[in-house]
């Protein structure tokens, strides 16, 4: 068994969503070196990164991380590399010709593409970036059954991931932007149809302004031993306070630099609306984690 399978990872994970768009490789290298010197050995990239996504920059986050691992002569067995397969999208036609779905063929292509860009023999944690079925995502909270479409069966996805594990291409499997229903289905199928791999993690947004995980997902993940990888812990920078000014923050801050291009900032935090900043202040003054959610968050990881 690969030693990475039993690697103890840092509590913090360095996310790389802006690597290749808002910064250069030199900037990324400085951040990666600082993270490593600070004890972080957990790094998360994605096939579609950086964001905002463009054909010209797609895959650069993986390329930057792979280049750094090689140039810094980082022992591969001492770091955990996580990446993600892009879900179905009608806009990102430059990724696998669509990507039209997350079926077995597309998952295989996505894994091979990520391995090539990373320059690695294997991926420690391979995640499905979002479901291949209709679910409310990136700030939407209301489920509309009329928006459903024929999904790729979760069993087919797990079978593809199982083959990748058997080939030594991936070690662990996770999901992202998932729902309690999705987590339950992934776990049920893995438990009932061996040797399908069991998901070990879910990477969803979690911060003081986004607490949707605290209800049904927290219960589901607790009972099925699925760890939370909390992305956007500062709510895309809103919780840093840098946007709480009359000027609404520095001009080169990403939500200003790419205004309107971060769907999550608009749908989840209503950043472009005039009342966004006052609303954030009110919510911060009225919300604090309860004991149970705080306890669960401390058992997870922060990306």
HELIX and SHEET records of a PDB file:
HELIX    1   1 UNK A    3  UNK A    6  5                                   4    
HELIX    2   2 UNK A   25  UNK A   37  1                                  13    
HELIX    3   3 UNK A   60  UNK A   71  1                                  12    
HELIX    4   4 UNK A   76  UNK A   78  5                                   3    
HELIX    5   5 UNK A  104  UNK A  118  1                                  15    
HELIX    6   6 UNK A  145  UNK A  147  5                                   3    
HELIX    7   7 UNK A  154  UNK A  166  1                                  13    
HELIX    8   8 UNK A  180  UNK A  192  1                                  13    
HELIX    9   9 UNK A  212  UNK A  214  5                                   3    
HELIX   10  10 UNK A  216  UNK A  224  1                                   9    
HELIX   11  11 UNK A  235  UNK A  240  5                                   6    
HELIX   12  12 UNK A  254  UNK A  257  1                                   4    
HELIX   13  13 UNK A  263  UNK A  267  1                                   5    
HELIX   14  14 UNK A  276  UNK A  286  1                                  11    
HELIX   15  15 UNK A  291  UNK A  299  1                                   9    
SHEET    1   A 8 UNK A  14  UNK A  15  0                                        
SHEET    2   A 8 UNK A  42  UNK A  44  1                                        
SHEET    3   A 8 UNK A  80  UNK A  85  1                                        
SHEET    4   A 8 UNK A 123  UNK A 128  1                                        
SHEET    5   A 8 UNK A 170  UNK A 176  1                                        
SHEET    6   A 8 UNK A 199  UNK A 205  1                                        
SHEET    7   A 8 UNK A 227  UNK A 231  1                                        
SHEET    8   A 8 UNK A 301  UNK A 302  1                                        
END                                                                             
